[in-house]
């Protein structure tokens, strides 16, 4: 079993920043990729950013230039630095881990961008 716990969400004003963390525990042997997804009310869950074991990253067009994903394989951690936040970023952000062709999800952390 793999468990993922997200943290770092909260309420922030437009233009502000947040740093999300994802801690993986349990049966961790070789992580292939970790990523961040988000789901806003009335919308489907969408990809925000991913990072693979070799370090390559991918971002949704809506967050390019504002968000940065990073990972620490030794600590089984992933991070999402979120800058220049806008109200449209408001969503529940979920961490995802891929290992041996299986995917795991955390419970999510709420990010609210509002003045």
C-alpha positions as CSV (number, residue, x, y, z in Angstrom):
1,X,0.0,0.0,0.0
2,X,1.1,3.5,-0.8
3,X,-0.2,6.6,1.1
4,X,0.0,10.2,-0.1
5,X,-0.5,13.2,2.1
6,X,-0.8,16.7,0.7
7,X,-0.2,19.8,2.7
8,X,0.4,23.5,2.2
9,X,-3.0,24.6,0.9
10,X,-4.9,27.6,2.2
11,X,-6.4,31.0,1.4
12,X,-4.2,33.4,-0.4
13,X,-4.8,36.8,-2.2
14,X,-4.4,37.1,-6.0
15,X,-0.7,37.5,-6.8
16,X,0.4,35.6,-3.8
17,X,2.3,32.3,-3.5
18,X,1.8,28.9,-1.9
19,X,4.0,25.8,-1.7
20,X,2.3,22.5,-1.7
21,X,4.0,19.3,-0.4
22,X,3.2,15.7,-1.1
23,X,4.7,13.0,1.2
24,X,4.6,9.4,0.1
25,X,4.9,6.5,2.5
26,X,4.3,2.8,2.6
27,X,5.4,0.3,-0.1
28,X,7.7,2.7,-1.9
29,X,10.4,1.0,-4.0
30,X,10.8,2.9,-7.3
31,X,8.7,5.9,-8.1
32,X,8.3,6.4,-11.9
33,X,6.6,9.8,-11.7
34,X,4.8,12.1,-9.4
35,X,2.3,14.8,-10.3
36,X,-0.2,17.4,-9.2
37,X,-3.7,17.6,-10.4
38,X,-6.6,19.9,-9.5
39,X,-10.3,19.9,-9.5
40,X,-12.4,23.0,-9.3
41,X,-16.2,22.9,-8.5
42,X,-18.1,21.8,-11.6
43,X,-15.0,20.8,-13.5
44,X,-13.2,17.5,-14.1
45,X,-9.8,16.8,-12.5
46,X,-7.0,18.2,-14.7
47,X,-3.3,17.8,-14.9
48,X,-1.3,20.7,-13.4
49,X,2.3,19.4,-13.5
50,X,4.2,16.2,-13.5
51,X,7.8,15.2,-12.9
52,X,9.4,11.9,-13.9
53,X,12.2,10.0,-12.4
54,X,14.8,11.5,-14.7
55,X,13.7,15.0,-13.8
56,X,11.7,16.0,-16.9
57,X,8.7,18.2,-16.1
58,X,5.4,18.9,-17.8
59,X,2.9,21.7,-17.1
60,X,-0.6,22.6,-18.1
61,X,-0.6,25.7,-20.3
62,X,-2.6,27.6,-17.7
63,X,0.2,27.4,-15.1
64,X,3.3,27.6,-17.3
65,X,5.7,30.3,-16.0
66,X,3.9,30.5,-12.7
67,X,4.1,27.0,-11.1
68,X,7.2,24.8,-10.6
69,X,7.1,21.1,-9.7
70,X,10.1,19.5,-8.0
71,X,10.8,16.2,-6.4
72,X,13.1,14.5,-3.9
73,X,13.4,10.8,-4.6
74,X,15.4,10.1,-1.5
75,X,12.6,11.5,0.7
76,X,9.7,10.4,-1.5
77,X,8.4,13.9,-1.7
78,X,7.0,16.2,-4.4
79,X,6.4,19.9,-4.2
80,X,4.5,22.5,-6.2
81,X,5.6,26.1,-5.9
82,X,2.7,28.3,-7.0
83,X,3.4,31.9,-7.7
84,X,1.3,34.8,-9.2
85,X,-1.8,33.0,-8.1
86,X,-5.1,34.0,-9.7
87,X,-8.7,33.2,-8.7
88,X,-8.9,30.6,-11.5
89,X,-6.3,28.5,-9.6
90,X,-8.9,27.9,-6.8
91,X,-9.4,24.1,-6.6
92,X,-8.6,21.0,-4.6
93,X,-5.1,20.0,-5.5
94,X,-4.3,16.3,-5.5
95,X,-0.9,14.5,-5.5
96,X,-0.4,11.5,-7.7
97,X,2.3,8.8,-7.6
98,X,3.1,6.3,-10.3
99,X,5.0,3.1,-9.4
100,X,5.1,-0.2,-11.4
101,X,2.3,0.9,-13.6
102,X,0.0,1.7,-10.7
103,X,-1.3,5.1,-9.7
104,X,-2.1,6.4,-6.2
105,X,-3.9,9.5,-5.1
106,X,-3.8,11.6,-2.0
107,X,-6.9,13.1,-0.3
108,X,-6.2,16.6,-1.6
109,X,-5.6,20.0,-0.2
110,X,-7.7,23.1,-0.8
111,X,-6.3,26.2,-2.5
112,X,-8.4,29.3,-2.5
113,X,-7.3,32.4,-4.3
114,X,-9.5,35.3,-3.3
115,X,-9.4,39.0,-2.2
